[in-house]
Amino acid sequence: MKPVKTTVWNPAKYLETDEQIAIYLEDIFKSGDPDLIITAIGDVARVRGMSKISDETNRGRESLYKSFSQGGNPSFEAVLKVLGSLGFSLKPAPVA
């Protein structure tokens, strides 16, 4: 049997428009998985440009990369600032 060649899935390849990004984040938030949510915010930040996000949030670029990668642990303040810089906010909604 031939070995199967796999590659790492990179969501950034598919996040080209604001609508695609919004759908991606909405779906990830529905998962309720904090680690997945943080990683997804990092995916979007990389698509939009981590240097730009760093400037807009007054946070170090390397610190943002680390905080918003798999296993990262950003403060709630950092999450709000990065989401705001990306043009998104957290909005409470009833659980369906």
N, C-alpha and C positions, 0 to 999 in steps of 0.2 A: 504494500500500500504506500502511495506517495504521501510525504508529509504535506500538511496543509499550511500554506503561507498566510499569515494574518498580519494586519497592521493595526496600529492604535487609531481609534476613531477620533477625529478632530472636529468638534462641533463648529469651530470657527469658520470652516470651509462653507458652512451652510447658513451662516448668520450675516446676510448681506444687507437686509433692509430692517428698518425699525419694526415693521410688522413681524418679521421672522424672529427678531430678538424678543419682542413682547410675548409671542406665542411660546417660544423656548422657555423664557423665565416663568411664565404662567404655569406651564406643564411641570416644570421642575419644582415650583413652590407647592403644587398639589401633592407632590410626593411626601412632603412633610419631613424629609431627610435633611437635617441641618448641614451635614458635610456635603451633600450633593448640591444644596442651594448655594453654599459658599463657593464651591468649585464652579458652578454655573455663572455666578456673578463675576468670578475671575475670568471665565471664558469670554464673556461679553466685554469686560474691561480690556482684555488683550485685543479683541477685535476693534474696539474704539481707539485704542492707543493708550498703553499704560503710562507713558510719559505725560500725556495730556491729563489723564485722570489724576496723576500724582500732583501736577501743578494746580489743578482745580480743587483738590482736597487738602493741600498742604501736607501731604504724606510722602515719604520716600518711596521711589519706584520699586526698589528691591524689597522693601517692607511690604508693599502691596502685593507683589508677586508671591511672596512667602505666605502672607495672610490669606490670600484668595486662591491658594492652590489646594490640592487634595490634602486633607489633614490640617489645613490652616485653621487658625482660631482668632479671627479679627474681632475687635470690640464691636459692640452694637453701634456705637457712634461711627466707626469706620464703615460698617455696612450701610448705614443711612447716608453717609457722605458720598460713598462710591455710587450707590443707587441714584442719588440726586444728580451727581455728575453725569451719569449715564442717561438722565432724563426720565427716571422712574422713581416711584415712591412706594412705601408700604401703605396699604389701605385696608383697614379692618373690614371684613365681610363675614356675614353669618356662615357657619359651616353648613354645607348642603347635605 
